Amino acid sequence: MIRTIALGVVACAALAACATSTPYQPAESGRGYGFSEQRIEQNRYRITFRGNSATSRETVENALLLRAAEVTVSKGYDYFIVVEGDTEASRSYRTSASPAFFGRYGFGPYYGFPYYAYGWGWGYPYDSYTREITRYSAVAFITMHKGEKPQDNPQAFNAREVIENLRPLVIGAQS
């Protein structure tokens, strides 16, 4: 009985770890979740942010803008213009056996038998379920500039204001 409870606790901990949003950090070479940037020209960069299945589209897009602002400030510029940007949803489907297989099927008073017997279910496909897994990736090509942000360009962002406004949303979403 204690072993069963311990296995249940371990399984719950593993599931909880899987349900954690992508942290705001550089993308690792293996999994690739997080941000990355590539210099294209002196004032032009490609910024990307890839989230896992627990990271919302909004968080991915906010993290992308935050990283673009951080790169802009670190290179000595004041504002950036998103020349081109896109957010992509990658969907996959996973079919698994039902986790509630013990005691789900059995015999008892409801089935006309005088007892209840624990046992395995009927098997695939009767005890299975399918879930959709969506991962968002965002990419932006930016140009960085000095001086006042042009007020007539909706694609222009004041880098320091973006950092001030989005950092609490992106970093706070991770906790």
MDAnalysis code that builds the backbone (N, CA, C; Angstrom):
import MDAnalysis as mda
import numpy as np

u = mda.Universe.empty(525, n_residues=175, atom_resindex=np.repeat(np.arange(175), 3), trajectory=True)
u.add_TopologyAttr("name", ["N", "CA", "C"] * 175)
u.add_TopologyAttr("resid", np.arange(1, 176))
u.add_TopologyAttr("resname", ["MET", "ILE", "ARG", "THR", "ILE", "ALA", "LEU", "GLY", "VAL", "VAL", "ALA", "CYS", "ALA", "ALA", "LEU", "ALA", "ALA", "CYS", "ALA", "THR", "SER", "THR", "PRO", "TYR", "GLN", "PRO", "ALA", "GLU", "SER", "GLY", "ARG", "GLY", "TYR", "GLY", "PHE", "SER", "GLU", "GLN", "ARG", "ILE", "GLU", "GLN", "ASN", "ARG", "TYR", "ARG", "ILE", "THR", "PHE", "ARG", "GLY", "ASN", "SER", "ALA", "THR", "SER", "ARG", "GLU", "THR", "VAL", "GLU", "ASN", "ALA", "LEU", "LEU", "LEU", "ARG", "ALA", "ALA", "GLU", "VAL", "THR", "VAL", "SER", "LYS", "GLY", "TYR", "ASP", "TYR", "PHE", "ILE", "VAL", "VAL", "GLU", "GLY", "ASP", "THR", "GLU", "ALA", "SER", "ARG", "SER", "TYR", "ARG", "THR", "SER", "ALA", "SER", "PRO", "ALA", "PHE", "PHE", "GLY", "ARG", "TYR", "GLY", "PHE", "GLY", "PRO", "TYR", "TYR", "GLY", "PHE", "PRO", "TYR", "TYR", "ALA", "TYR", "GLY", "TRP", "GLY", "TRP", "GLY", "TYR", "PRO", "TYR", "ASP", "SER", "TYR", "THR", "ARG", "GLU", "ILE", "THR", "ARG", "TYR", "SER", "ALA", "VAL", "ALA", "PHE", "ILE", "THR", "MET", "HIS", "LYS", "GLY", "GLU", "LYS", "PRO", "GLN", "ASP", "ASN", "PRO", "GLN", "ALA", "PHE", "ASN", "ALA", "ARG", "GLU", "VAL", "ILE", "GLU", "ASN", "LEU", "ARG", "PRO", "LEU", "VAL", "ILE", "GLY", "ALA", "GLN", "SER"])
u.atoms.positions = np.array([
    [0.827, -1.181, 0.000],
    [0.000, 0.000, 0.000],
    [0.883, 1.261, 0.000],
    [1.917, 1.281, 0.828],
    [2.809, 2.443, 0.894],
    [3.537, 2.617, -0.439],
    [3.908, 1.511, -1.044],
    [4.596, 1.591, -2.335],
    [3.685, 2.192, -3.395],
    [2.417, 1.832, -3.389],
    [1.453, 2.380, -4.337],
    [1.299, 3.885, -4.147],
    [1.230, 4.319, -2.907],
    [1.119, 5.752, -2.616],
    [2.374, 6.482, -3.068],
    [3.544, 5.895, -2.805],
    [4.804, 6.518, -3.219],
    [4.873, 6.648, -4.737],
    [4.446, 5.614, -5.453],
    [4.432, 5.686, -6.918],
    [3.466, 6.768, -7.397],
    [2.349, 6.906, -6.736],
    [1.388, 7.951, -7.090],
    [1.956, 9.341, -6.897],
    [2.682, 9.540, -5.796],
    [3.309, 10.836, -5.532],
    [4.362, 11.143, -6.588],
    [5.161, 10.162, -6.953],
    [6.188, 10.351, -7.984],
    [5.531, 10.682, -9.323],
    [4.463, 10.008, -9.662],
    [3.765, 10.271, -10.925],
    [3.186, 11.682, -10.941],
    [2.600, 12.116, -9.833],
    [2.053, 13.481, -9.755],
    [3.164, 14.520, -9.883],
    [4.292, 14.277, -9.261],
    [5.423, 15.212, -9.359],
    [5.937, 15.293, -10.791],
    [5.989, 14.164, -11.474],
    [6.441, 14.156, -12.870],
    [5.470, 14.922, -13.754],
    [4.170, 14.737, -13.529],
    [3.179, 15.476, -14.311],
    [3.249, 16.968, -14.028],
    [3.473, 17.347, -12.792],
    [3.582, 18.765, -12.442],
    [4.791, 19.395, -13.111],
    [5.883, 18.669, -13.211],
    [7.080, 19.187, -13.872],
    [6.818, 19.403, -15.350],
    [6.008, 18.551, -15.958],
    [5.691, 18.685, -17.375],
    [4.788, 19.884, -17.636],
    [4.052, 20.328, -16.649],
    [3.092, 21.406, -16.820],
    [3.677, 22.772, -16.494],
    [4.983, 22.915, -16.565],
    [5.641, 24.175, -16.262],
    [5.929, 24.922, -17.553],
    [5.561, 26.196, -17.578],
    [5.788, 27.034, -18.743],
    [7.279, 27.195, -19.010],
    [7.636, 27.421, -20.266],
    [9.037, 27.605, -20.638],
    [9.611, 28.805, -19.905],
    [10.714, 28.644, -19.190],
    [11.329, 29.777, -18.503],
    [11.942, 30.759, -19.506],
    [12.038, 32.001, -19.093],
    [12.686, 33.018, -19.921],
    [14.188, 32.829, -19.771],
    [14.762, 32.154, -20.750],
    [16.181, 31.803, -20.704],
    [16.645, 31.520, -22.126],
    [17.961, 31.484, -22.345],
    [18.452, 31.116, -23.676],
    [18.022, 29.701, -24.038],
    [17.714, 29.503, -25.302],
    [17.308, 28.180, -25.772],
    [18.492, 27.232, -25.687],
    [18.253, 26.054, -25.156],
    [19.294, 25.032, -25.084],
    [19.373, 24.333, -26.438],
    [20.520, 23.831, -26.762],
    [20.700, 23.207, -28.073],
    [19.870, 21.936, -28.238],
    [19.609, 21.216, -27.170],
    [18.860, 19.971, -27.271],
    [17.377, 20.170, -27.483],
    [16.716, 20.824, -26.556],
    [15.272, 21.003, -26.632],
    [14.885, 22.252, -27.410],
    [15.667, 23.300, -27.275],
    [15.412, 24.504, -28.050],
    [14.320, 25.408, -27.519],
    [13.885, 25.237, -26.266],
    [12.861, 26.117, -25.704],
    [13.529, 27.322, -25.064],
    [12.994, 28.506, -25.324],
    [13.557, 29.737, -24.804],
    [13.860, 30.688, -25.952],
    [14.717, 31.686, -25.691],
    [14.999, 32.697, -26.710],
    [16.357, 32.487, -27.356],
    [16.469, 33.033, -28.552],
    [17.757, 33.084, -29.250],
    [17.736, 34.289, -30.171],
    [18.913, 34.755, -30.515],
    [19.006, 35.869, -31.447],
    [20.186, 35.637, -32.367],
    [20.084, 36.196, -33.567],
    [21.156, 36.079, -34.543],
    [21.353, 37.442, -35.191],
    [22.577, 37.913, -35.163],
    [22.907, 39.188, -35.799],
    [22.929, 38.975, -37.314],
    [22.239, 39.852, -38.019],
    [22.192, 39.778, -39.471],
    [23.042, 40.896, -40.077],
    [22.886, 42.103, -39.553],
    [23.696, 43.261, -39.910],
    [23.995, 43.995, -38.612],
    [24.688, 45.120, -38.709],
    [25.067, 45.846, -37.495],
    [23.860, 46.195, -36.622],
    [22.777, 46.643, -37.228],
    [21.606, 47.049, -36.443],
    [20.376, 46.170, -36.728],
    [20.588, 44.990, -37.285],
    [19.473, 44.112, -37.659],
    [19.691, 42.731, -37.046],
    [18.641, 42.233, -36.371],
    [18.701, 40.923, -35.715],
    [17.450, 40.112, -36.020],
    [17.617, 38.802, -35.936],
    [16.479, 37.877, -35.922],
    [16.366, 37.378, -34.491],
    [15.195, 37.567, -33.886],
    [14.927, 37.145, -32.506],
    [13.880, 36.035, -32.566],
    [14.091, 34.962, -31.797],
    [13.098, 33.887, -31.731],
    [12.819, 33.523, -30.270],
    [11.631, 33.042, -30.041],
    [11.280, 32.458, -28.748],
    [10.402, 31.253, -29.025],
    [10.797, 30.111, -28.465],
    [10.040, 28.867, -28.621],
    [9.556, 28.413, -27.244],
    [8.261, 28.135, -27.165],
    [7.685, 27.684, -25.906],
    [7.291, 26.223, -25.953],
    [7.220, 25.617, -24.779],
    [6.758, 24.229, -24.695],
    [5.234, 24.203, -24.706],
    [4.639, 23.049, -24.518],
    [3.185, 22.913, -24.612],
    [2.441, 23.588, -23.460],
    [3.136, 23.983, -22.407],
    [2.489, 24.671, -21.286],
    [2.645, 26.189, -21.382],
    [3.238, 26.688, -22.461],
    [3.476, 28.122, -22.625],
    [2.450, 28.687, -23.592],
    [1.711, 29.688, -23.144],
    [0.666, 30.277, -23.973],
    [1.252, 31.108, -25.112],
    [0.446, 31.334, -26.106],
    [0.850, 32.171, -27.249],
    [1.215, 33.567, -26.775],
    [0.418, 34.125, -25.885],
    [0.674, 35.472, -25.371],
    [2.024, 35.550, -24.660],
    [2.347, 34.548, -23.862],
    [3.633, 34.538, -23.159],
    [4.787, 34.443, -24.150],
    [4.646, 33.626, -25.184],
    [5.690, 33.498, -26.205],
    [5.908, 34.840, -26.905],
    [4.824, 35.513, -27.283],
    [4.953, 36.794, -27.983],
    [5.514, 37.886, -27.072],
    [5.105, 37.895, -25.808],
    [5.660, 38.867, -24.857],
    [7.156, 38.635, -24.633],
    [7.550, 37.369, -24.519],
    [8.966, 37.044, -24.313],
    [9.799, 37.450, -25.529],
    [9.243, 37.286, -26.705],
    [9.934, 37.693, -27.932],
    [10.176, 39.205, -27.928],
    [9.155, 39.981, -27.619],
    [9.315, 41.438, -27.572],
    [10.279, 41.860, -26.467],
    [10.202, 41.192, -25.329],
    [11.129, 41.501, -24.240],
    [12.562, 41.254, -24.674],
    [12.816, 40.124, -25.321],
    [14.189, 39.833, -25.762],
    [14.656, 40.834, -26.813],
    [13.778, 41.233, -27.725],
    [14.138, 42.232, -28.736],
    [14.516, 43.548, -28.055],
    [13.781, 43.927, -27.020],
    [14.083, 45.161, -26.288],
    [15.411, 45.041, -25.545],
    [15.666, 43.905, -24.918],
    [16.930, 43.711, -24.200],
    [18.132, 43.774, -25.147],
    [18.009, 43.151, -26.305],
    [19.096, 43.193, -27.284],
    [19.307, 44.632, -27.752],
    [18.232, 45.353, -27.987],
    [18.320, 46.745, -28.440],
    [19.075, 47.604, -27.436],
    [18.724, 47.507, -26.168],
    [19.379, 48.306, -25.126],
    [20.832, 47.870, -24.953],
    [21.080, 46.573, -24.980],
    [22.454, 46.088, -24.778],
    [23.394, 46.519, -25.907],
    [22.863, 46.796, -27.072],
    [23.684, 47.236, -28.198],
    [23.777, 48.758, -28.295],
    [23.178, 49.472, -27.323],
    [23.290, 50.925, -27.277],
    [22.244, 51.682, -28.076],
    [21.152, 51.026, -28.436],
    [20.085, 51.682, -29.203],
    [18.916, 52.020, -28.279],
    [17.996, 52.848, -28.792],
    [16.867, 53.319, -27.996],
    [15.541, 52.647, -28.351],
    [15.334, 52.377, -29.631],
    [14.077, 51.746, -30.031],
    [14.354, 50.742, -31.149],
    [13.370, 49.885, -31.353],
    [13.480, 48.900, -32.431],
    [12.200, 48.886, -33.243],
    [12.333, 48.471, -34.488],
    [11.190, 48.343, -35.385],
    [11.091, 46.878, -35.795],
    [9.908, 46.315, -35.644],
    [9.669, 44.941, -36.088],
    [9.385, 45.014, -37.586],
    [10.370, 44.603, -38.365],
    [10.256, 44.642, -39.818],
    [9.349, 43.512, -40.301],
    [9.522, 42.362, -39.692],
    [8.721, 41.194, -40.042],
    [8.601, 40.326, -38.804],
    [7.420, 39.781, -38.568],
    [7.225, 38.916, -37.412],
    [6.142, 37.887, -37.676],
    [6.241, 36.771, -36.979],
    [5.257, 35.711, -37.156],
    [5.242, 34.825, -35.914],
    [4.068, 34.324, -35.585],
    [3.919, 33.337, -34.519],
    [3.301, 32.096, -35.147],
    [3.906, 30.964, -34.862],
    [3.475, 29.715, -35.458],
    [3.036, 28.749, -34.371],
    [1.937, 28.048, -34.619],
    [1.466, 27.012, -33.694],
    [1.794, 25.651, -34.287],
    [2.476, 24.825, -33.521],
    [2.788, 23.463, -33.935],
    [1.900, 22.535, -33.116],
    [1.018, 21.807, -33.799],
    [0.089, 20.922, -33.109],
    [0.432, 19.462, -33.393],
    [0.334, 18.680, -32.342],
    [0.481, 17.237, -32.494],
    [-0.578, 16.581, -31.615],
    [-0.806, 15.317, -31.849],
    [-1.826, 14.597, -31.095],
    [-1.197, 13.354, -30.490],
    [-1.532, 13.105, -29.238],
    [-0.984, 11.953, -28.537],
    [-2.143, 11.123, -27.978],
    [-2.123, 9.849, -28.274],
    [-3.133, 8.933, -27.757],
    [-2.480, 8.073, -26.691],
    [-3.114, 7.995, -25.549],
    [-2.563, 7.247, -24.420],
    [-3.644, 6.386, -23.799],
    [-3.199, 5.386, -23.072],
    [-4.127, 4.566, -22.303],
    [-4.636, 5.394, -21.141],
    [-5.859, 5.140, -20.742],
    [-6.454, 5.872, -19.639],
    [-5.698, 5.607, -18.345],
    [-5.387, 6.664, -17.565],
    [-4.689, 6.440, -16.305],
    [-5.584, 5.838, -15.229],
    [-6.894, 5.863, -15.438],
    [-7.812, 5.343, -14.425],
    [-8.299, 3.962, -14.851],
    [-7.417, 2.987, -14.837],
    [-7.796, 1.677, -15.332],
    [-8.208, 0.711, -14.238],
    [-7.782, 0.907, -12.999],
    [-8.161, -0.024, -11.939],
    [-9.547, 0.301, -11.425],
    [-10.378, -0.696, -11.364],
    [-11.698, -0.542, -10.801],
    [-12.669, 0.149, -11.735],
    [-12.225, 0.509, -12.900],
    [-13.101, 1.194, -13.831],
    [-14.113, 0.210, -14.420],
    [-13.614, -0.955, -14.747],
    [-14.489, -2.006, -15.226],
    [-14.459, -3.132, -14.210],
    [-15.541, -3.738, -14.009],
    [-15.583, -4.829, -13.054],
    [-17.005, -5.313, -12.920],
    [-17.204, -6.127, -11.972],
    [-18.516, -6.692, -11.776],
    [-19.038, -6.251, -10.426],
    [-20.282, -5.974, -10.348],
    [-20.865, -5.545, -9.091],
    [-22.374, -5.557, -9.183],
    [-23.029, -5.011, -8.210],
    [-24.483, -5.049, -8.191],
    [-25.097, -4.351, -9.407],
    [-24.384, -3.385, -9.969],
    [-24.936, -2.664, -11.112],
    [-24.922, -3.504, -12.386],
    [-24.111, -4.551, -12.387],
    [-24.029, -5.431, -13.547],
    [-24.710, -6.766, -13.291],
    [-25.434, -6.864, -12.204],
    [-26.164, -8.088, -11.906],
    [-25.361, -9.147, -11.181],
    [-24.138, -8.803, -10.706],
    [-23.327, -9.749, -9.961],
    [-23.229, -9.273, -8.525],
    [-23.064, -10.180, -7.570],
    [-23.078, -9.806, -6.159],
    [-21.750, -9.276, -5.628],
    [-20.729, -9.108, -6.431],
    [-19.434, -8.646, -5.926],
    [-18.802, -7.683, -6.937],
    [-17.747, -7.036, -6.503],
    [-17.004, -6.109, -7.350],
    [-15.577, -6.607, -7.457],
    [-15.079, -6.785, -8.644],
    [-13.720, -7.281, -8.842],
    [-12.892, -6.206, -9.530],
    [-11.749, -5.889, -8.927],
    [-10.835, -4.947, -9.561],
    [-10.134, -5.634, -10.718],
    [-9.796, -4.865, -11.707],
    [-9.085, -5.468, -12.823],
    [-8.769, -4.440, -13.880],
    [-8.117, -4.893, -14.904],
    [-7.759, -4.007, -16.012],
    [-8.989, -3.764, -16.860],
    [-8.959, -2.654, -17.597],
    [-10.069, -2.319, -18.482],
    [-10.067, -3.189, -19.723],
    [-10.816, -2.766, -20.688],
    [-10.978, -3.557, -21.900],
    [-9.785, -3.410, -22.841],
    [-8.936, -2.419, -22.633],
    [-7.758, -2.239, -23.481],
    [-7.993, -1.235, -24.588],
    [-6.923, -0.982, -25.350],
    [-6.982, -0.013, -26.448],
    [-7.960, -0.505, -27.493],
    [-8.785, 0.261, -28.114],
    [-8.922, 1.708, -27.989],
    [-9.962, 2.142, -26.963],
    [-10.533, 1.204, -26.229],
    [-11.625, 1.539, -25.330],
    [-11.169, 2.335, -24.114],
    [-9.952, 2.114, -23.637],
    [-9.442, 2.813, -22.465],
    [-8.446, 3.903, -22.850],
    [-8.538, 4.444, -24.028],
    [-7.558, 5.431, -24.462],
    [-8.216, 6.804, -24.624],
    [-7.367, 7.811, -24.686],
    [-7.845, 9.165, -24.935],
    [-6.798, 9.871, -25.787],
    [-7.236, 10.858, -26.532],
    [-6.339, 11.618, -27.396],
    [-6.350, 13.062, -26.930],
    [-5.159, 13.645, -26.844],
    [-5.075, 15.053, -26.472],
    [-4.235, 15.793, -27.489],
    [-4.594, 17.051, -27.677],
    [-3.866, 17.907, -28.596],
    [-2.752, 18.620, -27.840],
    [-1.574, 18.649, -28.423],
    [-0.424, 19.333, -27.830],
    [-0.045, 20.464, -28.769],
    [-0.072, 21.698, -28.258],
    [0.253, 22.866, -29.070],
    [1.468, 23.563, -28.483],
    [2.441, 23.841, -29.342],
    [3.633, 24.588, -28.960],
    [3.725, 25.802, -29.871],
    [3.980, 26.975, -29.272],
    [4.084, 28.200, -30.046],
    [5.536, 28.619, -30.203],
    [5.852, 29.122, -31.399],
    [7.162, 29.694, -31.695],
    [6.918, 31.047, -32.352],
    [7.708, 32.034, -31.960],
    [7.589, 33.365, -32.553],
    [8.951, 33.802, -33.060],
    [8.944, 34.510, -34.177],
    [10.176, 35.033, -34.756],
    [9.919, 36.473, -35.188],
    [10.924, 37.315, -35.028],
    [10.822, 38.706, -35.476],
    [12.167, 39.146, -36.031],
    [12.111, 39.857, -37.130],
    [13.287, 40.524, -37.670],
    [13.158, 41.981, -37.255],
    [14.169, 42.483, -36.550],
    [14.100, 43.844, -36.035],
    [15.272, 44.669, -36.555],
    [15.027, 45.981, -36.641],
    [16.111, 46.937, -36.863],
    [16.143, 47.831, -35.637],
    [17.336, 48.195, -35.203],
    [17.512, 48.978, -33.972],
    [17.993, 50.379, -34.345],
    [17.481, 51.384, -33.606],
    [17.764, 52.776, -33.950],
    [17.996, 53.595, -32.689],
    [18.673, 54.739, -32.860],
    [18.909, 55.684, -31.763],
    [17.980, 56.875, -31.919],
    [17.690, 57.502, -30.776],
    [16.854, 58.701, -30.788],
    [15.425, 58.405, -30.389],
    [14.545, 59.320, -30.766],
    [13.122, 59.189, -30.440],
    [12.442, 58.189, -31.361],
    [11.573, 57.402, -30.786],
    [10.788, 56.444, -31.554],
    [9.817, 57.210, -32.456],
    [9.708, 56.862, -33.741],
    [8.738, 57.541, -34.610],
    [7.310, 57.239, -34.152],
    [6.534, 58.275, -33.910],
    [5.170, 58.106, -33.388],
    [4.193, 57.575, -34.437],
    [4.520, 57.736, -35.706],
    [3.603, 57.321, -36.764],
    [3.828, 55.878, -37.232],
    [4.738, 55.151, -36.598],
    [5.025, 53.780, -36.991],
    [4.583, 52.822, -35.887],
    [3.487, 52.074, -36.105],
    [3.000, 51.156, -35.066],
    [3.924, 49.958, -34.828],
    [4.903, 49.740, -35.696],
    [5.845, 48.637, -35.540],
    [7.096, 49.059, -34.772],
    [7.158, 50.321, -34.353],
    [8.300, 50.840, -33.600],
    [7.995, 50.749, -32.106],
    [8.992, 50.290, -31.319],
    [8.825, 50.096, -29.884],
    [9.972, 50.755, -29.123],
    [9.640, 51.529, -28.101],
    [10.642, 52.086, -27.197],
    [11.162, 50.923, -26.346],
    [12.429, 50.609, -26.487],
    [12.996, 49.415, -25.846],
    [12.887, 49.450, -24.325],
    [13.180, 50.579, -23.723],
    [13.129, 50.659, -22.255],
    [11.707, 50.528, -21.721],
    [10.739, 51.067, -22.429],
    [9.343, 50.921, -22.003],
    [8.880, 49.469, -22.137],
    [9.303, 48.804, -23.203],
    [8.941, 47.392, -23.385],
    [9.500, 46.567, -22.233],
    [10.759, 46.813, -21.883],
    [11.370, 46.073, -20.766],
    [10.602, 46.331, -19.471],
    [10.302, 47.591, -19.212],
    [9.595, 47.962, -17.981],
    [8.203, 47.331, -17.909],
    [7.503, 47.285, -19.035],
    [6.119, 46.796, -19.040],
    [5.987, 45.284, -19.190],
    [6.899, 44.648, -19.913],
    [6.746, 43.218, -20.178],
    [7.541, 42.309, -19.254],
    [8.633, 42.805, -18.694],
    [9.434, 41.940, -17.820],
    [8.586, 41.341, -16.677],
    [7.746, 42.129, -15.974],
    [6.952, 41.509, -14.905],
    [5.970, 40.446, -15.434],
    [5.461, 40.627, -16.649],
    [4.531, 39.637, -17.205],
    [5.251, 38.353, -17.600],
    [6.393, 38.496, -18.239],
    [7.125, 37.314, -18.716],
    [7.796, 36.574, -17.568],
    [8.509, 37.286, -16.729],
    [9.203, 36.645, -15.607],
    [8.192, 36.162, -14.582],
    [7.137, 36.948, -14.330],
    [6.094, 36.565, -13.369],
    [5.303, 35.357, -13.823],
    [5.177, 35.166, -15.147],
    [4.437, 34.006, -15.657],
    [5.141, 32.695, -15.363],
    [6.440, 32.753, -15.076],
    [7.217, 31.537, -14.845],
    [7.046, 31.007, -13.432],
    [6.602, 31.838, -12.492],
    [6.529, 31.384, -11.096],
    [5.242, 30.676, -10.781],
])
